[in-house]
């Protein structure tokens, strides 16, 4: 129990650098900016309006769209958009 108390007390003491102890135990370099987030570009959307109902049905089947056999062409376009 005493070893546990000593460990808890040591964890609460700030490091020699003057800053607080971090959860990971490492401090970030001063003045360094975090890396910029990269933008993820989505693939250009395919023009579904130009496809036939058969092609739309194939895409709906690949997307595992439920009730696709009962949908009209316009319903398939909306569901796949």
Backbone bond lengths (Angstrom), bond angles and torsions (degrees), N, CA, C in turn:
res aa  C-N    CA-C-N  psi(-1)  N-CA   C-N-CA  omega(-1)  CA-C   N-CA-C  phi
1 X - - - 1.448 - - 1.527 110.07 -
2 X 1.321 115.72 -38.17 1.463 120.15 -179.31 1.528 111.09 -66.05
3 X 1.334 116.64 -37.01 1.465 120.49 178.00 1.530 110.29 -64.02
4 X 1.322 116.15 -37.40 1.460 120.41 178.16 1.519 111.30 -65.24
5 X 1.327 116.79 -43.97 1.476 120.40 177.69 1.517 111.14 -60.91
6 X 1.326 117.03 -43.56 1.464 120.97 -179.83 1.528 110.09 -62.51
7 X 1.323 116.79 -40.25 1.459 120.77 179.82 1.531 110.98 -65.14
8 X 1.331 116.05 -41.65 1.459 120.14 179.31 1.519 110.44 -65.68
9 X 1.307 117.48 -39.76 1.468 120.65 178.81 1.524 110.89 -65.68
10 X 1.329 117.44 -40.71 1.474 120.22 179.59 1.530 110.38 -65.38
11 X 1.319 116.87 -35.80 1.471 120.12 -179.05 1.520 111.10 -67.93
12 X 1.320 117.95 -27.62 1.453 121.10 -178.84 1.512 113.71 -82.87
13 X 1.330 118.65 -13.27 1.463 122.65 -178.41 1.522 109.25 -82.04
14 X 1.375 118.11 128.58 1.464 120.13 177.89 1.520 111.31 -63.60
15 X 1.322 116.21 150.76 1.464 121.50 179.63 1.527 110.21 -73.07
16 X 1.305 116.27 168.39 1.458 122.92 -176.16 1.529 112.00 -62.62
17 X 1.328 118.37 -23.21 1.458 122.55 -179.63 1.519 112.29 -69.10
18 X 1.309 118.72 -8.25 1.449 121.50 178.33 1.512 113.60 92.27
19 X 1.327 118.09 -13.25 1.456 120.86 -179.82 1.516 110.95 -94.32
20 X 1.300 115.13 170.44 1.457 119.58 177.28 1.521 109.69 -76.80
21 X 1.309 114.85 155.09 1.451 119.53 176.43 1.523 108.25 -70.25
22 X 1.344 116.61 139.61 1.459 120.55 179.12 1.509 109.43 -96.73
23 X 1.301 115.87 163.13 1.458 120.79 -177.89 1.525 111.12 -63.83
24 X 1.335 117.00 -35.47 1.453 119.46 -178.03 1.520 111.75 -86.51
25 X 1.320 117.10 -11.10 1.456 119.96 178.48 1.508 113.10 87.07
26 X 1.317 118.25 -2.34 1.460 119.64 179.23 1.520 108.76 -118.39
27 X 1.313 116.39 148.67 1.457 119.18 178.39 1.517 108.74 -105.41
28 X 1.314 116.14 149.19 1.462 120.65 179.64 1.516 108.79 -78.10
29 X 1.313 115.56 149.75 1.454 120.24 178.86 1.523 109.22 -66.03
30 X 1.311 116.74 135.85 1.463 121.57 -177.98 1.528 110.21 -67.50
31 X 1.318 116.10 136.37 1.456 120.74 175.45 1.517 114.41 81.27
32 X 1.284 119.24 -0.24 1.449 121.33 -178.47 1.521 109.80 -93.11
33 X 1.316 116.93 131.29 1.457 121.28 178.97 1.524 109.22 -85.39
34 X 1.331 117.14 148.94 1.460 119.07 175.59 1.523 110.04 -67.34
35 X 1.294 115.80 154.83 1.458 120.37 -179.34 1.528 109.95 -62.03
36 X 1.315 115.63 142.36 1.463 120.63 -179.89 1.521 109.72 -69.25
37 X 1.320 115.77 144.36 1.457 119.76 178.46 1.517 109.20 -75.93
38 X 1.308 115.19 138.00 1.456 119.58 178.66 1.512 109.57 -85.01
39 X 1.291 115.59 141.25 1.460 120.59 177.43 1.521 108.86 -81.31
40 X 1.288 114.19 137.17 1.458 119.43 176.65 1.516 106.60 -104.94
41 X 1.293 114.91 116.65 1.460 119.47 -179.60 1.515 108.93 -92.35
42 X 1.299 114.67 131.94 1.457 118.29 177.05 1.522 108.64 -79.56
43 X 1.302 114.59 155.28 1.450 119.41 179.05 1.532 108.31 -65.71
44 X 1.307 117.12 145.59 1.462 118.49 179.17 1.525 109.40 -59.34
45 X 1.323 115.27 136.33 1.452 119.24 -177.55 1.521 110.01 -71.69
46 X 1.305 113.48 135.89 1.453 119.91 -179.83 1.523 109.30 -76.12
47 X 1.299 116.34 144.01 1.453 120.37 178.91 1.520 108.38 -76.21
48 X 1.327 115.61 97.15 1.458 120.53 -177.16 1.518 112.15 -72.97
49 X 1.313 117.21 -24.68 1.457 120.72 -178.08 1.531 111.81 -64.81
50 X 1.314 117.22 -24.46 1.464 120.81 -178.62 1.517 113.52 -86.33
51 X 1.335 118.32 -3.63 1.462 120.99 -177.97 1.523 111.11 -90.13
52 X 1.315 114.79 154.12 1.471 119.62 176.70 1.524 109.25 -77.14
53 X 1.322 116.11 166.50 1.464 120.32 179.75 1.527 110.08 -63.43
54 X 1.312 118.01 -35.27 1.465 121.87 179.39 1.533 110.40 -64.52
55 X 1.336 116.00 -42.80 1.464 119.60 178.07 1.527 111.50 -66.65
56 X 1.331 115.64 -40.16 1.463 119.90 177.14 1.525 110.81 -62.95
57 X 1.343 116.43 -38.48 1.452 120.65 179.27 1.531 110.45 -64.83
58 X 1.331 116.78 -40.18 1.471 120.23 177.94 1.522 111.02 -62.33
59 X 1.339 116.29 -42.19 1.465 120.09 178.14 1.528 110.81 -65.58
60 X 1.323 117.05 -38.41 1.461 121.14 178.72 1.522 110.77 -66.70
61 X 1.312 116.57 -36.49 1.464 120.30 177.57 1.525 110.06 -67.35
62 X 1.327 116.96 -40.55 1.463 120.61 178.38 1.525 111.03 -65.68
63 X 1.333 116.85 -31.86 1.464 121.77 178.98 1.526 111.69 -85.86
64 X 1.340 116.32 -0.07 1.465 122.49 179.71 1.526 111.38 56.90
65 X 1.302 115.38 44.76 1.457 122.77 -178.89 1.529 109.69 -77.52
66 X 1.336 118.70 122.95 1.470 119.77 -178.90 1.530 111.23 -72.26
67 X 1.301 116.91 151.49 1.475 124.92 177.45 1.517 113.24 60.69
68 X 1.309 117.66 25.52 1.466 120.01 -177.08 1.521 112.54 -67.74
69 X 1.318 117.86 -28.14 1.464 120.06 -178.06 1.526 111.72 -70.38
70 X 1.326 117.43 -20.24 1.461 121.28 -178.73 1.526 112.36 -97.13
71 X 1.310 117.41 -1.08 1.472 121.00 -176.57 1.523 111.49 -86.83
72 X 1.316 114.01 148.13 1.463 119.77 172.84 1.531 107.95 -80.54
73 X 1.311 115.53 173.20 1.463 119.99 179.36 1.525 110.83 -59.77
74 X 1.336 116.28 -43.52 1.467 120.50 -179.95 1.546 111.09 -65.10
75 X 1.343 115.71 -37.74 1.469 119.12 178.23 1.532 110.60 -64.73
76 X 1.330 116.50 -38.62 1.473 119.89 178.57 1.531 110.84 -64.24
77 X 1.341 116.11 -41.58 1.461 119.86 178.67 1.526 110.19 -60.78
78 X 1.331 116.53 -45.93 1.477 120.75 179.85 1.518 111.12 -63.26
79 X 1.321 116.96 -43.33 1.461 120.39 -177.03 1.522 112.39 -68.14
80 X 1.308 116.95 -33.13 1.467 120.37 -179.41 1.523 113.48 -84.07
81 X 1.316 116.95 -13.92 1.473 120.47 179.90 1.509 111.48 -75.93
